[in-house]
Amino acid sequence: SSNMHLIKSEEQLNGVLAKIRDESSPAILYFTAAWCGPCRFMSPAIEALNEKYPHVTTYKIDIDQEGIQDKLMELRIDSVPRLHFFSKGQKVDEIVGADIERLKHTMDRLYN
């Protein structure tokens, strides 16, 4: 969907984090990996919620890509799936693991 973007470099991720902060835009960072079964399980729910909340931008980050490891350490990403939720420029919540019910409740609470 149009409000889901793939992050392809650390430079791009830094730019997105600055943009979220500066524009106070509602956003989600979705950390995932190709080998991650629970991520595949969770992806359709994330896509459906993307359509339900068109004003929220989701940035998808594959944790295995080259050159991004330092930033992942800085953000303390040590497992996937993991979602960081931003509202008014600040990180306000985080989900670790494929908890679709919690994902729905969190988005409902933050972005409705």
MILOTOR-185751 format. One record per residue (C-alpha): residue number from 1; chain; x, y, z. Coordinates in Angstrom, 3 decimals. Example, Ala and Ser with C-alpha at 12.3 -4.5 7.8 and 13.67 -1.06 7.14 Angstrom:
{rec 1 'A' {12.300 -4.500 7.800}}
{rec 2 'A' {13.670 -1.060 7.140}}
This chain:
{rec 1 'A' {0.000 0.000 0.000}}
{rec 2 'A' {1.045 3.612 -0.532}}
{rec 3 'A' {1.740 4.342 3.146}}
{rec 4 'A' {4.167 1.393 3.502}}
{rec 5 'A' {7.804 2.170 2.645}}
{rec 6 'A' {10.828 -0.106 2.480}}
{rec 7 'A' {13.967 1.203 4.180}}
{rec 8 'A' {17.067 0.224 2.211}}
{rec 9 'A' {19.954 1.872 4.073}}
{rec 10 'A' {21.063 3.250 7.414}}
{rec 11 'A' {21.152 6.716 5.831}}
{rec 12 'A' {17.496 6.336 4.809}}
{rec 13 'A' {16.551 5.073 8.287}}
{rec 14 'A' {18.276 8.069 9.912}}
{rec 15 'A' {16.407 10.362 7.512}}
{rec 16 'A' {13.082 8.747 8.381}}
{rec 17 'A' {13.712 9.042 12.140}}
{rec 18 'A' {14.558 12.748 11.694}}
{rec 19 'A' {11.453 13.263 9.536}}
{rec 20 'A' {9.170 11.577 12.101}}
{rec 21 'A' {10.632 13.794 14.834}}
{rec 22 'A' {10.576 17.044 12.835}}
{rec 23 'A' {7.143 16.626 11.270}}
{rec 24 'A' {5.571 14.970 14.341}}
{rec 25 'A' {3.977 12.527 11.903}}
{rec 26 'A' {2.299 9.317 13.086}}
{rec 27 'A' {4.512 6.427 12.012}}
{rec 28 'A' {5.470 2.832 12.649}}
{rec 29 'A' {8.869 1.225 12.227}}
{rec 30 'A' {8.376 -2.444 11.395}}
{rec 31 'A' {11.528 -4.525 11.877}}
{rec 32 'A' {11.373 -7.836 10.032}}
{rec 33 'A' {13.442 -10.536 8.302}}
{rec 34 'A' {12.912 -12.841 5.315}}
{rec 35 'A' {13.508 -15.987 7.423}}
{rec 36 'A' {11.106 -14.920 10.192}}
{rec 37 'A' {7.913 -17.046 10.225}}
{rec 38 'A' {6.054 -14.871 12.768}}
{rec 39 'A' {6.800 -11.829 10.558}}
{rec 40 'A' {5.093 -13.525 7.605}}
{rec 41 'A' {2.173 -14.324 9.910}}
{rec 42 'A' {1.926 -10.686 10.981}}
{rec 43 'A' {2.402 -8.965 7.602}}
{rec 44 'A' {-1.214 -9.290 6.325}}
{rec 45 'A' {-2.523 -7.707 9.551}}
{rec 46 'A' {-0.068 -4.831 9.214}}
{rec 47 'A' {-1.127 -4.298 5.583}}
{rec 48 'A' {-4.830 -4.333 6.516}}
{rec 49 'A' {-4.247 -1.836 9.348}}
{rec 50 'A' {-2.259 0.339 6.927}}
{rec 51 'A' {-5.396 0.704 4.857}}
{rec 52 'A' {-7.541 1.364 7.929}}
{rec 53 'A' {-5.193 4.179 9.098}}
{rec 54 'A' {-4.063 5.897 5.874}}
{rec 55 'A' {-2.569 8.858 7.782}}
{rec 56 'A' {-0.033 6.552 9.500}}
{rec 57 'A' {3.136 5.728 7.575}}
{rec 58 'A' {4.765 2.327 8.109}}
{rec 59 'A' {8.476 1.900 7.409}}
{rec 60 'A' {9.552 -1.706 6.890}}
{rec 61 'A' {13.154 -2.559 7.766}}
{rec 62 'A' {14.806 -5.892 6.924}}
{rec 63 'A' {17.282 -6.406 9.767}}
{rec 64 'A' {19.646 -8.557 7.650}}
{rec 65 'A' {20.537 -5.916 5.084}}
{rec 66 'A' {24.105 -4.669 4.779}}
{rec 67 'A' {25.257 -1.561 6.599}}
{rec 68 'A' {22.362 -1.244 9.031}}
{rec 69 'A' {23.689 -3.273 11.967}}
{rec 70 'A' {25.122 -0.366 13.987}}
{rec 71 'A' {21.812 1.466 13.845}}
{rec 72 'A' {19.913 -1.673 14.894}}
{rec 73 'A' {22.203 -2.004 17.926}}
{rec 74 'A' {21.598 1.645 18.781}}
{rec 75 'A' {17.825 1.078 18.560}}
{rec 76 'A' {18.200 -2.174 20.583}}
{rec 77 'A' {16.644 -4.365 17.906}}
{rec 78 'A' {17.638 -7.897 18.870}}
{rec 79 'A' {14.581 -9.862 17.717}}
{rec 80 'A' {11.842 -9.726 15.090}}
{rec 81 'A' {9.050 -9.025 14.502}}
{rec 82 'A' {9.285 -5.764 16.380}}
{rec 83 'A' {7.252 -2.596 15.923}}
{rec 84 'A' {8.015 0.907 17.174}}
{rec 85 'A' {5.033 3.280 17.279}}
{rec 86 'A' {5.497 7.041 16.962}}
{rec 87 'A' {3.028 9.771 17.786}}
{rec 88 'A' {3.712 13.538 17.803}}
{rec 89 'A' {7.348 12.866 16.953}}
{rec 90 'A' {8.007 10.575 19.926}}
{rec 91 'A' {8.271 6.803 20.264}}
{rec 92 'A' {5.247 5.962 22.416}}
{rec 93 'A' {4.975 2.187 22.262}}
{rec 94 'A' {6.676 -0.994 21.116}}
{rec 95 'A' {5.519 -4.522 20.352}}
{rec 96 'A' {7.900 -7.477 20.359}}
{rec 97 'A' {6.631 -10.673 18.732}}
{rec 98 'A' {3.652 -11.466 16.511}}
{rec 99 'A' {0.837 -10.224 18.744}}
{rec 100 'A' {-1.887 -9.203 16.277}}
{rec 101 'A' {-4.509 -8.413 18.933}}
{rec 102 'A' {-2.107 -6.094 20.710}}
{rec 103 'A' {-1.175 -4.535 17.363}}
{rec 104 'A' {-4.856 -3.759 16.662}}
{rec 105 'A' {-5.439 -2.325 20.143}}
{rec 106 'A' {-2.260 -0.234 20.019}}
{rec 107 'A' {-3.109 1.312 16.651}}
{rec 108 'A' {-6.691 1.906 17.720}}
{rec 109 'A' {-5.523 3.673 20.879}}
{rec 110 'A' {-2.800 5.755 19.243}}
{rec 111 'A' {-4.131 6.591 15.787}}
{rec 112 'A' {-7.934 6.646 15.878}}
